[in-house]
Amino acid sequence: MLAGFFSMTVEREERVDNFCARNISLLARCKVFVRRARQIKTIWSLLLRSFEFELLDPFPEPDYDSLVVGPKPCRVRYRRRALQAQAA
């Protein structure tokens, strides 16, 4: 009777270890995702601050034919903004 109890405990510990290992890898992926999202936000903020954008075509329709739904290709004109001196 006790041998069955101990073997079940070891099996349960293995399941807990596997569960924790999977969650740690998910947590690491989550941290990487947050870091990458922050980098993308930084890039967009620099682009929007440094350039003026103008849409040349009508507002694009969604492209449902691709793997990830996004806008269909459209033309955009961009111009560098004049640099402004920042107050110190």
Biopython code that builds the backbone (N, CA, C, O; Angstrom):
import numpy as np
from Bio.PDB.StructureBuilder import StructureBuilder

atoms = [
    (1, "MET", "N", (0.819, -1.199, 0.000)),
    (1, "MET", "CA", (0.000, 0.000, 0.000)),
    (1, "MET", "C", (0.861, 1.260, 0.000)),
    (1, "MET", "O", (0.601, 2.193, -0.760)),
    (2, "LEU", "N", (1.888, 1.288, 0.853)),
    (2, "LEU", "CA", (2.750, 2.472, 0.928)),
    (2, "LEU", "C", (3.582, 2.651, -0.335)),
    (2, "LEU", "O", (3.859, 3.778, -0.745)),
    (3, "ALA", "N", (3.981, 1.542, -0.952)),
    (3, "ALA", "CA", (4.782, 1.650, -2.174)),
    (3, "ALA", "C", (3.985, 2.362, -3.259)),
    (3, "ALA", "O", (4.540, 3.194, -3.977)),
    (4, "GLY", "N", (2.712, 2.058, -3.394)),
    (4, "GLY", "CA", (1.863, 2.738, -4.360)),
    (4, "GLY", "C", (1.731, 4.215, -4.048)),
    (4, "GLY", "O", (1.708, 5.040, -4.961)),
    (5, "PHE", "N", (1.644, 4.559, -2.776)),
    (5, "PHE", "CA", (1.524, 5.955, -2.362)),
    (5, "PHE", "C", (2.773, 6.741, -2.754)),
    (5, "PHE", "O", (2.688, 7.842, -3.299)),
    (6, "PHE", "N", (3.955, 6.141, -2.459)),
    (6, "PHE", "CA", (5.191, 6.850, -2.762)),
    (6, "PHE", "C", (5.408, 6.996, -4.266)),
    (6, "PHE", "O", (5.881, 8.039, -4.717)),
    (7, "SER", "N", (5.070, 5.966, -5.052)),
    (7, "SER", "CA", (5.252, 6.077, -6.495)),
    (7, "SER", "C", (4.297, 7.125, -7.070)),
    (7, "SER", "O", (4.654, 7.826, -8.017)),
    (8, "MET", "N", (3.097, 7.240, -6.517)),
    (8, "MET", "CA", (2.157, 8.252, -6.973)),
    (8, "MET", "C", (2.682, 9.646, -6.627)),
    (8, "MET", "O", (2.503, 10.584, -7.404)),
    (9, "THR", "N", (3.323, 9.788, -5.475)),
    (9, "THR", "CA", (3.874, 11.074, -5.073)),
    (9, "THR", "C", (4.993, 11.489, -6.023)),
    (9, "THR", "O", (5.073, 12.653, -6.414)),
    (10, "VAL", "N", (5.854, 10.552, -6.397)),
    (10, "VAL", "CA", (6.935, 10.859, -7.337)),
    (10, "VAL", "C", (6.349, 11.252, -8.684)),
    (10, "VAL", "O", (6.820, 12.201, -9.311)),
    (11, "GLU", "N", (5.319, 10.529, -9.138)),
    (11, "GLU", "CA", (4.683, 10.869, -10.406)),
    (11, "GLU", "C", (4.065, 12.260, -10.343)),
    (11, "GLU", "O", (4.168, 13.032, -11.295)),
    (12, "ARG", "N", (3.424, 12.577, -9.225)),
    (12, "ARG", "CA", (2.822, 13.898, -9.060)),
    (12, "ARG", "C", (3.897, 14.975, -9.068)),
    (12, "ARG", "O", (3.705, 16.040, -9.655)),
    (13, "GLU", "N", (5.038, 14.703, -8.415)),
    (13, "GLU", "CA", (6.135, 15.682, -8.406)),
    (13, "GLU", "C", (6.653, 15.915, -9.820)),
    (13, "GLU", "O", (6.967, 17.047, -10.187)),
    (14, "GLU", "N", (6.745, 14.848, -10.617)),
    (14, "GLU", "CA", (7.200, 15.001, -11.997)),
    (14, "GLU", "C", (6.232, 15.865, -12.790)),
    (14, "GLU", "O", (6.651, 16.707, -13.584)),
    (15, "ARG", "N", (4.922, 15.654, -12.572)),
    (15, "ARG", "CA", (3.934, 16.475, -13.276)),
    (15, "ARG", "C", (4.050, 17.936, -12.855)),
    (15, "ARG", "O", (3.941, 18.837, -13.687)),
    (16, "VAL", "N", (4.271, 18.167, -11.561)),
    (16, "VAL", "CA", (4.417, 19.547, -11.086)),
    (16, "VAL", "C", (5.666, 20.174, -11.687)),
    (16, "VAL", "O", (5.638, 21.331, -12.105)),
    (17, "ASP", "N", (6.768, 19.418, -11.735)),
    (17, "ASP", "CA", (8.001, 19.941, -12.331)),
    (17, "ASP", "C", (7.790, 20.278, -13.804)),
    (17, "ASP", "O", (8.237, 21.325, -14.273)),
    (18, "ASN", "N", (7.107, 19.392, -14.538)),
    (18, "ASN", "CA", (6.841, 19.659, -15.957)),
    (18, "ASN", "C", (5.961, 20.895, -16.113)),
    (18, "ASN", "O", (6.197, 21.722, -16.994)),
    (19, "PHE", "N", (4.944, 21.021, -15.255)),
    (19, "PHE", "CA", (4.055, 22.173, -15.314)),
    (19, "PHE", "C", (4.833, 23.460, -15.059)),
    (19, "PHE", "O", (4.655, 24.448, -15.770)),
    (20, "CYS", "N", (5.696, 23.446, -14.043)),
    (20, "CYS", "CA", (6.481, 24.644, -13.724)),
    (20, "CYS", "C", (7.451, 24.986, -14.851)),
    (20, "CYS", "O", (7.641, 26.158, -15.174)),
    (21, "ALA", "N", (8.061, 23.972, -15.445)),
    (21, "ALA", "CA", (9.003, 24.221, -16.540)),
    (21, "ALA", "C", (8.282, 24.854, -17.722)),
    (21, "ALA", "O", (8.809, 25.773, -18.348)),
    (22, "ARG", "N", (7.080, 24.370, -18.032)),
    (22, "ARG", "CA", (6.323, 24.961, -19.138)),
    (22, "ARG", "C", (5.930, 26.390, -18.821)),
    (22, "ARG", "O", (6.018, 27.259, -19.688)),
    (23, "ASN", "N", (5.501, 26.651, -17.600)),
    (23, "ASN", "CA", (5.088, 28.007, -17.254)),
    (23, "ASN", "C", (6.267, 28.965, -17.213)),
    (23, "ASN", "O", (6.117, 30.139, -17.552)),
    (24, "ILE", "N", (7.427, 28.493, -16.808)),
    (24, "ILE", "CA", (8.607, 29.357, -16.817)),
    (24, "ILE", "C", (8.958, 29.729, -18.253)),
    (24, "ILE", "O", (9.318, 30.875, -18.522)),
    (25, "SER", "N", (8.857, 28.768, -19.183)),
    (25, "SER", "CA", (9.162, 29.100, -20.576)),
    (25, "SER", "C", (8.107, 30.059, -21.133)),
    (25, "SER", "O", (8.435, 30.944, -21.924)),
    (26, "LEU", "N", (6.838, 29.890, -20.725)),
    (26, "LEU", "CA", (5.805, 30.824, -21.156)),
    (26, "LEU", "C", (6.066, 32.216, -20.594)),
    (26, "LEU", "O", (5.882, 33.219, -21.284)),
    (27, "LEU", "N", (6.496, 32.268, -19.340)),
    (27, "LEU", "CA", (6.810, 33.555, -18.724)),
    (27, "LEU", "C", (7.974, 34.224, -19.447)),
    (27, "LEU", "O", (7.958, 35.435, -19.667)),
    (28, "ALA", "N", (8.981, 33.441, -19.814)),
    (28, "ALA", "CA", (10.120, 34.010, -20.545)),
    (28, "ALA", "C", (9.664, 34.529, -21.893)),
    (28, "ALA", "O", (10.092, 35.600, -22.324)),
    (29, "ARG", "N", (8.784, 33.771, -22.577)),
    (29, "ARG", "CA", (8.257, 34.232, -23.860)),
    (29, "ARG", "C", (7.440, 35.496, -23.676)),
    (29, "ARG", "O", (7.484, 36.401, -24.508)),
    (30, "CYS", "N", (6.696, 35.554, -22.586)),
    (30, "CYS", "CA", (5.874, 36.729, -22.314)),
    (30, "CYS", "C", (6.760, 37.956, -22.100)),
    (30, "CYS", "O", (6.449, 39.038, -22.599)),
    (31, "LYS", "N", (7.855, 37.794, -21.365)),
    (31, "LYS", "CA", (8.773, 38.910, -21.149)),
    (31, "LYS", "C", (9.395, 39.368, -22.461)),
    (31, "LYS", "O", (9.558, 40.566, -22.690)),
    (32, "VAL", "N", (9.741, 38.416, -23.323)),
    (32, "VAL", "CA", (10.297, 38.757, -24.633)),
    (32, "VAL", "C", (9.254, 39.498, -25.458)),
    (32, "VAL", "O", (9.569, 40.482, -26.129)),
    (33, "PHE", "N", (7.997, 39.019, -25.406)),
    (33, "PHE", "CA", (6.922, 39.676, -26.149)),
    (33, "PHE", "C", (6.736, 41.116, -25.672)),
    (33, "PHE", "O", (6.572, 42.021, -26.490)),
    (34, "VAL", "N", (6.761, 41.336, -24.356)),
    (34, "VAL", "CA", (6.605, 42.686, -23.820)),
    (34, "VAL", "C", (7.755, 43.574, -24.272)),
    (34, "VAL", "O", (7.540, 44.730, -24.637)),
    (35, "ARG", "N", (8.969, 43.046, -24.251)),
    (35, "ARG", "CA", (10.136, 43.820, -24.676)),
    (35, "ARG", "C", (10.032, 44.181, -26.158)),
    (35, "ARG", "O", (10.312, 45.316, -26.544)),
    (36, "ARG", "N", (9.633, 43.219, -26.985)),
    (36, "ARG", "CA", (9.500, 43.483, -28.429)),
    (36, "ARG", "C", (8.385, 44.482, -28.704)),
    (36, "ARG", "O", (8.528, 45.347, -29.569)),
    (37, "ALA", "N", (7.279, 44.372, -27.980)),
    (37, "ALA", "CA", (6.184, 45.323, -28.161)),
    (37, "ALA", "C", (6.643, 46.727, -27.790)),
    (37, "ALA", "O", (6.289, 47.690, -28.469)),
    (38, "ARG", "N", (7.423, 46.857, -26.726)),
    (38, "ARG", "CA", (7.944, 48.166, -26.328)),
    (38, "ARG", "C", (8.875, 48.722, -27.398)),
    (38, "ARG", "O", (8.850, 49.921, -27.678)),
    (39, "GLN", "N", (9.700, 47.858, -28.003)),
    (39, "GLN", "CA", (10.592, 48.316, -29.069)),
    (39, "GLN", "C", (9.794, 48.795, -30.280)),
    (39, "GLN", "O", (10.138, 49.811, -30.884)),
    (40, "ILE", "N", (8.739, 48.078, -30.638)),
    (40, "ILE", "CA", (7.911, 48.488, -31.777)),
    (40, "ILE", "C", (7.233, 49.821, -31.479)),
    (40, "ILE", "O", (7.153, 50.676, -32.361)),
    (41, "LYS", "N", (6.746, 50.013, -30.260)),
    (41, "LYS", "CA", (6.131, 51.291, -29.881)),
    (41, "LYS", "C", (7.139, 52.429, -29.986)),
    (41, "LYS", "O", (6.802, 53.527, -30.429)),
    (42, "THR", "N", (8.376, 52.162, -29.578)),
    (42, "THR", "CA", (9.421, 53.185, -29.656)),
    (42, "THR", "C", (9.713, 53.551, -31.111)),
    (42, "THR", "O", (9.849, 54.727, -31.450)),
    (43, "ILE", "N", (9.806, 52.538, -31.958)),
    (43, "ILE", "CA", (10.069, 52.799, -33.380)),
    (43, "ILE", "C", (8.944, 53.628, -33.985)),
    (43, "ILE", "O", (9.207, 54.596, -34.698)),
    (44, "TRP", "N", (7.674, 53.258, -33.705)),
    (44, "TRP", "CA", (6.531, 54.013, -34.241)),
    (44, "TRP", "C", (6.524, 55.440, -33.716)),
    (44, "TRP", "O", (6.241, 56.368, -34.474)),
    (45, "SER", "N", (6.827, 55.638, -32.437)),
    (45, "SER", "CA", (6.818, 57.000, -31.909)),
    (45, "SER", "C", (7.896, 57.851, -32.569)),
    (45, "SER", "O", (7.670, 59.031, -32.838)),
    (46, "LEU", "N", (9.067, 57.269, -32.836)),
    (46, "LEU", "CA", (10.124, 58.018, -33.525)),
    (46, "LEU", "C", (9.728, 58.339, -34.966)),
    (46, "LEU", "O", (9.981, 59.444, -35.446)),
    (47, "LEU", "N", (9.108, 57.377, -35.661)),
    (47, "LEU", "CA", (8.669, 57.634, -37.029)),
    (47, "LEU", "C", (7.600, 58.725, -37.073)),
    (47, "LEU", "O", (7.667, 59.633, -37.901)),
    (48, "LEU", "N", (6.617, 58.632, -36.182)),
    (48, "LEU", "CA", (5.536, 59.618, -36.197)),
    (48, "LEU", "C", (6.021, 60.996, -35.775)),
    (48, "LEU", "O", (5.478, 62.006, -36.221)),
    (49, "ARG", "N", (7.037, 61.049, -34.921)),
    (49, "ARG", "CA", (7.574, 62.343, -34.503)),
    (49, "ARG", "C", (8.467, 62.956, -35.577)),
    (49, "ARG", "O", (8.528, 64.178, -35.708)),
    (50, "SER", "N", (9.160, 62.118, -36.346)),
    (50, "SER", "CA", (10.157, 62.612, -37.295)),
    (50, "SER", "C", (9.621, 62.839, -38.705)),
    (50, "SER", "O", (10.239, 63.562, -39.486)),
    (51, "PHE", "N", (8.477, 62.232, -39.044)),
    (51, "PHE", "CA", (7.968, 62.315, -40.406)),
    (51, "PHE", "C", (6.499, 62.704, -40.425)),
    (51, "PHE", "O", (5.755, 62.446, -39.478)),
    (52, "GLU", "N", (6.095, 63.338, -41.537)),
    (52, "GLU", "CA", (4.689, 63.602, -41.811)),
    (52, "GLU", "C", (4.242, 62.576, -42.832)),
    (52, "GLU", "O", (4.924, 62.358, -43.833)),
    (53, "PHE", "N", (3.108, 61.947, -42.592)),
    (53, "PHE", "CA", (2.594, 60.911, -43.483)),
    (53, "PHE", "C", (1.308, 61.381, -44.136)),
    (53, "PHE", "O", (0.480, 62.046, -43.513)),
    (54, "GLU", "N", (1.154, 61.019, -45.417)),
    (54, "GLU", "CA", (-0.060, 61.362, -46.150)),
    (54, "GLU", "C", (-0.497, 60.134, -46.945)),
    (54, "GLU", "O", (0.300, 59.550, -47.679)),
    (55, "LEU", "N", (-1.745, 59.749, -46.801)),
    (55, "LEU", "CA", (-2.291, 58.606, -47.509)),
    (55, "LEU", "C", (-2.685, 59.038, -48.917)),
    (55, "LEU", "O", (-3.514, 59.934, -49.076)),
    (56, "LEU", "N", (-2.100, 58.411, -49.948)),
    (56, "LEU", "CA", (-2.363, 58.794, -51.337)),
    (56, "LEU", "C", (-3.559, 58.052, -51.924)),
    (56, "LEU", "O", (-4.286, 58.609, -52.747)),
    (57, "ASP", "N", (-3.769, 56.825, -51.521)),
    (57, "ASP", "CA", (-4.896, 56.024, -51.998)),
    (57, "ASP", "C", (-6.043, 56.132, -50.997)),
    (57, "ASP", "O", (-5.848, 56.609, -49.878)),
    (58, "PRO", "N", (-7.232, 55.695, -51.391)),
    (58, "PRO", "CA", (-8.321, 55.660, -50.409)),
    (58, "PRO", "C", (-7.960, 54.732, -49.244)),
    (58, "PRO", "O", (-7.053, 53.906, -49.351)),
    (59, "PHE", "N", (-8.671, 54.880, -48.153)),
    (59, "PHE", "CA", (-8.381, 54.065, -46.974)),
    (59, "PHE", "C", (-8.425, 52.595, -47.353)),
    (59, "PHE", "O", (-9.402, 52.152, -47.955)),
    (60, "PRO", "N", (-7.378, 51.811, -47.013)),
    (60, "PRO", "CA", (-7.291, 50.429, -47.489)),
    (60, "PRO", "C", (-8.337, 49.506, -46.855)),
    (60, "PRO", "O", (-8.680, 49.636, -45.680)),
    (61, "GLU", "N", (-8.824, 48.581, -47.663)),
    (61, "GLU", "CA", (-9.761, 47.551, -47.194)),
    (61, "GLU", "C", (-8.973, 46.448, -46.489)),
    (61, "GLU", "O", (-7.784, 46.279, -46.757)),
    (62, "PRO", "N", (-9.609, 45.699, -45.598)),
    (62, "PRO", "CA", (-8.922, 44.559, -44.970)),
    (62, "PRO", "C", (-8.610, 43.479, -45.999)),
    (62, "PRO", "O", (-9.405, 43.219, -46.902)),
    (63, "ASP", "N", (-7.460, 42.862, -45.855)),
    (63, "ASP", "CA", (-7.037, 41.781, -46.744)),
    (63, "ASP", "C", (-7.275, 40.452, -46.026)),
    (63, "ASP", "O", (-6.449, 40.016, -45.224)),
    (64, "TYR", "N", (-8.409, 39.814, -46.318)),
    (64, "TYR", "CA", (-8.764, 38.563, -45.665)),
    (64, "TYR", "C", (-8.122, 37.355, -46.333)),
    (64, "TYR", "O", (-8.263, 36.236, -45.839)),
    (65, "ASP", "N", (-7.429, 37.555, -47.431)),
    (65, "ASP", "CA", (-6.809, 36.446, -48.153)),
    (65, "ASP", "C", (-5.462, 36.044, -47.567)),
    (65, "ASP", "O", (-4.972, 34.951, -47.848)),
    (66, "SER", "N", (-4.861, 36.901, -46.767)),
    (66, "SER", "CA", (-3.552, 36.585, -46.204)),
    (66, "SER", "C", (-3.713, 35.786, -44.906)),
    (66, "SER", "O", (-4.815, 35.671, -44.370)),
    (67, "LEU", "N", (-2.613, 35.246, -44.416)),
    (67, "LEU", "CA", (-2.634, 34.449, -43.198)),
    (67, "LEU", "C", (-3.035, 35.303, -41.998)),
    (67, "LEU", "O", (-3.829, 34.870, -41.162)),
    (68, "VAL", "N", (-2.492, 36.503, -41.913)),
    (68, "VAL", "CA", (-2.840, 37.450, -40.860)),
    (68, "VAL", "C", (-3.618, 38.589, -41.508)),
    (68, "VAL", "O", (-3.157, 39.184, -42.482)),
    (69, "VAL", "N", (-4.793, 38.893, -40.969)),
    (69, "VAL", "CA", (-5.625, 39.943, -41.558)),
    (69, "VAL", "C", (-4.969, 41.293, -41.313)),
    (69, "VAL", "O", (-4.610, 41.625, -40.184)),
    (70, "GLY", "N", (-4.818, 42.055, -42.368)),
    (70, "GLY", "CA", (-4.243, 43.388, -42.290)),
    (70, "GLY", "C", (-4.760, 44.206, -43.456)),
    (70, "GLY", "O", (-5.590, 43.724, -44.227)),
    (71, "PRO", "N", (-4.290, 45.424, -43.600)),
    (71, "PRO", "CA", (-4.765, 46.240, -44.720)),
    (71, "PRO", "C", (-4.151, 45.781, -46.040)),
    (71, "PRO", "O", (-3.039, 45.254, -46.073)),
    (72, "LYS", "N", (-4.892, 45.989, -47.123)),
    (72, "LYS", "CA", (-4.325, 45.744, -48.444)),
    (72, "LYS", "C", (-3.277, 46.815, -48.714)),
    (72, "LYS", "O", (-3.332, 47.889, -48.115)),
    (73, "PRO", "N", (-2.334, 46.550, -49.593)),
    (73, "PRO", "CA", (-1.288, 47.547, -49.863)),
    (73, "PRO", "C", (-1.866, 48.889, -50.320)),
    (73, "PRO", "O", (-2.857, 48.943, -51.048)),
    (74, "CYS", "N", (-1.235, 49.945, -49.883)),
    (74, "CYS", "CA", (-1.641, 51.293, -50.288)),
    (74, "CYS", "C", (-0.387, 52.162, -50.373)),
    (74, "CYS", "O", (0.669, 51.803, -49.852)),
    (75, "ARG", "N", (-0.518, 53.285, -51.022)),
    (75, "ARG", "CA", (0.617, 54.196, -51.180)),
    (75, "ARG", "C", (0.552, 55.281, -50.111)),
    (75, "ARG", "O", (-0.515, 55.802, -49.788)),
    (76, "VAL", "N", (1.725, 55.603, -49.574)),
    (76, "VAL", "CA", (1.836, 56.622, -48.535)),
    (76, "VAL", "C", (2.991, 57.548, -48.908)),
    (76, "VAL", "O", (4.065, 57.090, -49.300)),
    (77, "ARG", "N", (2.763, 58.834, -48.783)),
    (77, "ARG", "CA", (3.830, 59.810, -48.993)),
    (77, "ARG", "C", (4.320, 60.234, -47.609)),
    (77, "ARG", "O", (3.525, 60.458, -46.697)),
    (78, "TYR", "N", (5.633, 60.338, -47.472)),
    (78, "TYR", "CA", (6.178, 60.784, -46.187)),
    (78, "TYR", "C", (7.219, 61.864, -46.435)),
    (78, "TYR", "O", (7.927, 61.861, -47.442)),
    (79, "ARG", "N", (7.285, 62.770, -45.499)),
    (79, "ARG", "CA", (8.212, 63.892, -45.561)),
    (79, "ARG", "C", (8.827, 64.086, -44.178)),
    (79, "ARG", "O", (8.136, 64.003, -43.163)),
    (80, "ARG", "N", (10.134, 64.345, -44.151)),
    (80, "ARG", "CA", (10.789, 64.570, -42.863)),
    (80, "ARG", "C", (10.307, 65.899, -42.278)),
    (80, "ARG", "O", (10.240, 66.909, -42.978)),
    (81, "ARG", "N", (9.980, 65.883, -41.009)),
    (81, "ARG", "CA", (9.557, 67.114, -40.326)),
    (81, "ARG", "C", (10.775, 67.996, -40.064)),
    (81, "ARG", "O", (11.900, 67.512, -39.945)),
    (82, "ALA", "N", (10.521, 69.299, -39.979)),
    (82, "ALA", "CA", (11.605, 70.229, -39.645)),
    (82, "ALA", "C", (11.996, 69.998, -38.184)),
    (82, "ALA", "O", (11.134, 69.851, -37.319)),
    (83, "LEU", "N", (13.278, 69.968, -37.925)),
    (83, "LEU", "CA", (13.740, 69.755, -36.552)),
    (83, "LEU", "C", (13.445, 70.985, -35.705)),
    (83, "LEU", "O", (13.673, 72.116, -36.133)),
    (84, "GLN", "N", (12.939, 70.755, -34.509)),
    (84, "GLN", "CA", (12.644, 71.857, -33.596)),
    (84, "GLN", "C", (13.630, 71.811, -32.452)),
    (84, "GLN", "O", (13.921, 70.745, -31.910)),
    (85, "ALA", "N", (14.143, 72.975, -32.088)),
    (85, "ALA", "CA", (15.072, 73.050, -30.952)),
    (85, "ALA", "C", (14.287, 72.843, -29.659)),
    (85, "ALA", "O", (13.241, 73.458, -29.449)),
    (86, "GLN", "N", (14.804, 71.975, -28.801)),
    (86, "GLN", "CA", (14.122, 71.716, -27.547)),
    (86, "GLN", "C", (14.661, 72.652, -26.474)),
    (86, "GLN", "O", (15.860, 72.919, -26.401)),
    (87, "ALA", "N", (13.748, 73.143, -25.646)),
    (87, "ALA", "CA", (14.162, 74.026, -24.550)),
    (87, "ALA", "C", (14.883, 73.234, -23.488)),
    (87, "ALA", "O", (14.441, 72.147, -23.115)),
    (88, "ALA", "N", (15.986, 73.761, -22.996)),
    (88, "ALA", "CA", (16.786, 73.036, -21.990)),
    (88, "ALA", "C", (16.338, 73.343, -20.593)),
    (88, "ALA", "O", (16.904, 72.818, -19.634)),
]
sb = StructureBuilder()
sb.init_structure("model")
sb.init_model(0)
sb.init_chain("A")
sb.init_seg("    ")
for serial, (resi, resn, name, xyz) in enumerate(atoms, 1):
    if name == "N":
        sb.init_residue(resn, " ", resi, " ")
    sb.init_atom(name, np.array(xyz, "f"), 0.0, 1.0, " ", f" {name:<3s}", serial, name[0])
structure = sb.get_structure()
